Structures are given as C-alpha cells and as structure tokens.
C-alpha cells in the first residue's frame, strides 16, 4: 500500500475520533468555553448576523437569535445536551439489549420465542409516535427524552445479539462447558458475552449517530429537553420562523449535528471493518 | 411451508395485540382529554357529562374491552376533538400522505438503484466516490434541517418554490425531496454493495464470457439479483418513511397522517392516536411478514431457523 493510501485510510479513523474528542471536551467544559450563558438575552443585539457577515460583530461570532442569545454559546451548551442524552440512552439500550439477546439466544425455546415477539413489537412500533406519546404522558424533560429513546432502541441490539448468541451456543466450547457443569449464567457471561463483544462495540459506535439524530428530531418537534436549555434540534426549530431574516439560527446547529453523526458513522464503519468484516456494507 | 406461514401469522397477530395494549394504556396515562376541552366557565356536571360522552367514566379494563370489540367490527371510534368518525379523518389524511409517500418511494427507489448500480460498475471512480460521499452525508444530516435549508434556498432566497401548504405541482417538490431523503442514502449504499457482490459472482462472469453486451449483463442479469437486497429491509424503509412523513408534514404544513398524529397526541385525541399507531404497525408488521415468507420460499433453511 502506498504511503498516501495508508494515511487516507487512517484519516477515516483519526478525523472522527478528533471530532468526537472535541465534542466531549466541549460538552464537559461548556461553562468555561461559552462566551455567554445559554439563556442570556440581549434584545438590543437580537438577530445579529455572524461575525464575517455585514452587520456582524466579533462579540457574537455565530450571531444571535430572536431574543439576542448568542448562537455560539447555545451551540456549545447544546453539545452537552446532545451528548449526555445520547450516551445515556445508548448505555441503557446496549445493556438491556445485550442481556436480553444473550439470554434469549442461549435459552432458546419458549423464552426465546417470547422475547423475540416483544422485540417484534418494539421494532414495528412507530418510534417517533411513541416518543411523542411519552413526552405528553410524562411531560417533557431530560429523563423523558432518555426513556423515549431507550424504550424501543434495545430491540435492535437484542435481535442482532440473539442471532450471534444462538450461533455461539451450538459451538463446541459451550457444549464442553455445559458438560463439565458450568452454570448457565456463567456460560452466558464468560463464554458467550466475550464472543459478541466485537459486534456490540460496532453496534454501539454506529448508534451514536442514530441517537443524536433521534434526539435532535425530538427536540425539533418540541418534545425534547424543554427551553431555555438549548439542544441542537430545538435551535434549528427556533430559527424556522425567522428564516427570511436570519438564516444563521437554523444553519449552524444542523451542520454540527451532521458533523458529529458523520464522525460516529465513519468510526463505526472503520471499527466494523476491523472487528467484524462479515458485516461490511460499503 | 404452510406451517411456517401459520406460525408467522400467529406471531404477527400477537405482536399487533401487544401494540394495541401498549398504545391504549399509554395514551390514557398521558392526561385526561376533558381537561383540554373545558373552559374556566365549565361546571363540574359538564365535566362529568363530557367524561361519560367520551366513555372515559368506565374502568380501564372495561374501556379496553369495548375498544377491542369495536375494533373487531372495524370501528375505530370517534375523534374526541372533532366528533367525527376516526375512519373519516384518516380517509381525509391518508390520501395526502400517500400523495407524498408514493412519489417519494418510487422516485427514491429508482434513483437509489440507478446511482447504486452506476457507482458499483464504476468502482473507485470519481462518480463512485461522489455517490458514496452523498450517501454518507445524507445519512448524517438531519432530515428536518435539510428541509429547512431547502426552504431557505428555494423559497426564501430564490423564491422559486412555495415554503409550505398544498397546491399544484410546485408544492410537491420540496416535501417529496425531503421525504425521499429518509430512505435514499441507506438504500443507495445497500444497492451498491449488493451489486458489487453480484458482479463478482460466477454467473456474471459466464454471461460476459458468452459475449452478452455489458449493458445487458448489468441492467438485466446483475440488477435482477441486486434489487432483492433492498427488499429485505423493506420494513425498515417503511418505518423510515413513517418518520419521514411525520417530520416532512410538520415542516411543510401538509395535512396528512404525520401531522394528524402529532396534533392528536398533543390534543389527547385518544382514538385518533390509537388508530394511527395501529395502522402503521400493521403496515410494518405486514411488510416484514411478506419479506419473511418470500425468504422462506426461496431458502428452506429459514423455515426451521426462524420459527
């Protein structure tokens, strides 16, 4: 392989990791990095364009919204919301999905059939509709969003991992472990779980993008984290009514979402090629 | 095979029942619809009459039983808010959704297949890389944001297309384009990768050796096998289109099912929410059922594995 080929191949990993590292850094140190508090309004400075446009000022690099709030600061705090919500939802879905998937695949029989029917229900339930229902039932808030994102998300993990667990359950080393009297719980944890770890890691990485997109869609529809706390999705929605005068309100948060999601997807693809070439798609 | 179909059908009905139970009780914990209808001047007796009128005075189990019985007769109930049969409301909204959904699905599929095949046959060319890049971009950018950007460019800046509402053909371009975006990138990638696999197979080599024109080898022999791949994810595509419809209709103020779903959920119009959820679930479950049958028909191994 040529030198350039090697570099460009590694770039597919280095760039996304950099973007995600910056995102995590920004989310943690939002208080220090943001020039203004996210809810500080300044009506005289409302709808200031970004600094490089006519009428813009370096006081607000990415401009301000209809209430004069600094877009850059809100985007920085928005990183915190998007990231914390997505990561928590991913942790919940991955843990629940993996546990049920392994259990279902290893136990087989009626247990398996029952869990898989529940998975069927979860996968054919219109996700966005459920999210709206939960938001109106529980009232919008941090935990509602996480619950809405997790309520169905575990099913995808469960289905994939159940298939793997089923395959591994029939392999010799599991049979041998059963013969020497290893308990089912221990077989699942020590013999099956390590063998599905690769798929799990790939799945988790690929779901970062999906979760951030889902969270932003919820915020866009007004069922995410309630205002004034900024989320990238709700920032896009905020700008919708002033599109004719202030394009920058909606534009920047969308670009950020795209960048982060793309990084997650690239990293997931890269990991998949490394860890599990069978699933290779592109 | 018959056994497989019967088992799958039974499982599907079970899943559907599960969904009906969940949505029925979920809407009922979302709040009392009567509280959204009364005014400060309403009297306590009015509230009680209203409760009775909507059938909300009975116990949950009783309400559920009545709902199931009505459902079995094809009766989806009456909208709390509009006081007309839900079937009538859906009858008005569904055609509007299909007006966007069908063109999006057809156009999206055709474009996805065309670009996917062209990219696969020109592997690693500029065209291929361009298609890959667009697919990756399309999967990363939020659909609602793309729609807003399209409005910004075509409606606000150039003033070529209307920003919202229904009307002539110009009202369709932006919403159809938006909705298409919810399925196009994924499908394009899938067609491309399947096509690459197919092009590598023996029978394609044979077709080439026996001297068939490349055009026929690709668009007839290879394509026929490559388009089955998107079929396997038809259920997923459909779910994507449902999400697409909810977002698209809300952005473009399009009076379809997606907009109705959001409005009735916020307005606690239980019968409407229930009906829409059930319809979507039936569509997705039905699609997965058909795919499963098709697969079992092609590959007998699955009949044993999946039951």
Contacts between the chains, C-beta under 8 A, distances in Angstrom:
chain1	res1	chain2	res2	distance
A	117	B	11	6.0
A	117	B	14	5.6
A	117	B	15	5.9
A	117	B	18	7.2
A	118	B	18	7.2
A	120	B	11	6.8
A	120	B	12	7.8
A	120	B	15	4.2
A	120	B	285	7.4
A	120	B	288	7.8
A	121	B	15	4.8
A	121	B	18	4.2
A	121	B	19	5.6
A	121	B	22	7.3
A	123	B	235	8.0
A	123	B	239	8.0
A	123	B	284	7.8
A	124	B	15	6.4
A	124	B	19	7.0
A	124	B	235	7.4
A	124	B	239	7.6
A	124	B	281	5.1
A	124	B	284	4.1
A	124	B	285	4.9
A	124	B	288	6.9
A	125	B	19	5.9
A	125	B	22	7.3
A	125	B	277	7.4
A	125	B	281	6.4
A	126	B	239	7.1
A	126	B	242	5.3
A	126	B	243	7.6
A	126	B	261	8.0
A	126	B	276	7.9
A	126	B	277	6.2
A	126	B	280	4.5
A	126	B	281	7.1
A	126	B	284	7.8
A	127	B	239	7.3
A	127	B	243	6.8
A	128	B	242	7.4
A	128	B	243	5.0
A	128	B	246	5.0
A	128	B	247	7.7
A	129	B	246	7.4
A	129	B	261	5.7
A	129	B	265	7.2
A	129	B	273	7.6
A	129	B	276	6.9
A	129	B	277	5.7
A	129	B	280	7.0
A	130	B	26	7.7
A	132	B	261	7.3
A	132	B	262	6.1
A	132	B	265	4.4
A	132	B	266	7.5
A	133	B	23	7.3
A	133	B	26	5.1
A	133	B	27	6.4
A	133	B	30	6.2
A	133	B	265	5.7
A	133	B	273	6.9
A	134	B	26	7.4
A	136	B	30	4.6
A	136	B	31	6.8
A	136	B	265	5.7
A	136	B	266	6.2
A	136	B	268	7.2
A	137	B	26	6.3
A	137	B	27	7.9
A	137	B	29	5.0
A	137	B	30	3.8
A	137	B	31	7.3
A	209	B	139	7.5
A	209	B	140	6.5
A	213	B	142	5.6
A	216	B	142	5.3
A	216	B	144	7.9
A	216	B	145	8.0
A	217	B	142	6.6
A	217	B	143	7.7
A	217	B	144	6.4
A	217	B	243	7.5
A	217	B	247	6.4
A	220	B	142	7.5
A	220	B	144	4.9
A	220	B	247	7.5
A	221	B	246	7.8
A	221	B	247	7.6
A	221	B	250	6.7
A	221	B	262	6.7
A	233	B	142	7.2
A	233	B	144	7.7
A	236	B	142	7.4
A	236	B	144	6.6
A	236	B	145	5.3
A	236	B	148	6.4
A	237	B	144	7.9
A	239	B	148	7.5
A	240	B	148	6.0
A	240	B	251	7.9
A	243	B	148	6.9
A	243	B	151	6.3
A	243	B	152	5.4
A	243	B	156	5.4
A	243	B	163	8.0
A	244	B	156	5.0
A	247	B	152	5.5
A	247	B	156	7.7
A	250	B	145	7.0
A	250	B	148	5.1
A	250	B	149	7.6
A	250	B	152	7.4
A	251	B	149	7.0
A	251	B	152	7.6
A	253	B	145	7.7
A	254	B	141	6.9
A	254	B	142	6.3
A	254	B	145	3.3
A	254	B	146	7.8
A	254	B	148	7.4
A	254	B	149	7.0
A	257	B	140	8.0
A	257	B	141	7.2
A	257	B	142	5.3
A	257	B	145	6.7
A	258	B	137	7.3
A	258	B	140	4.8
A	258	B	141	4.2
A	258	B	142	7.3
A	258	B	145	7.6
A	259	B	140	7.7
A	261	B	139	7.6
A	261	B	140	4.1
A	261	B	141	7.5
A	261	B	142	7.9
A	262	B	136	6.4
A	262	B	137	7.2
A	262	B	139	8.0
A	262	B	140	3.7
A	265	B	136	6.7
A	265	B	139	6.2
A	265	B	140	6.1
A	266	B	136	7.6
A	280	B	193	7.9
A	281	B	189	6.2
A	281	B	190	7.3
A	281	B	193	5.2
A	282	B	132	6.6
A	282	B	135	7.9
A	282	B	189	5.5
A	282	B	192	7.1
A	282	B	193	5.8
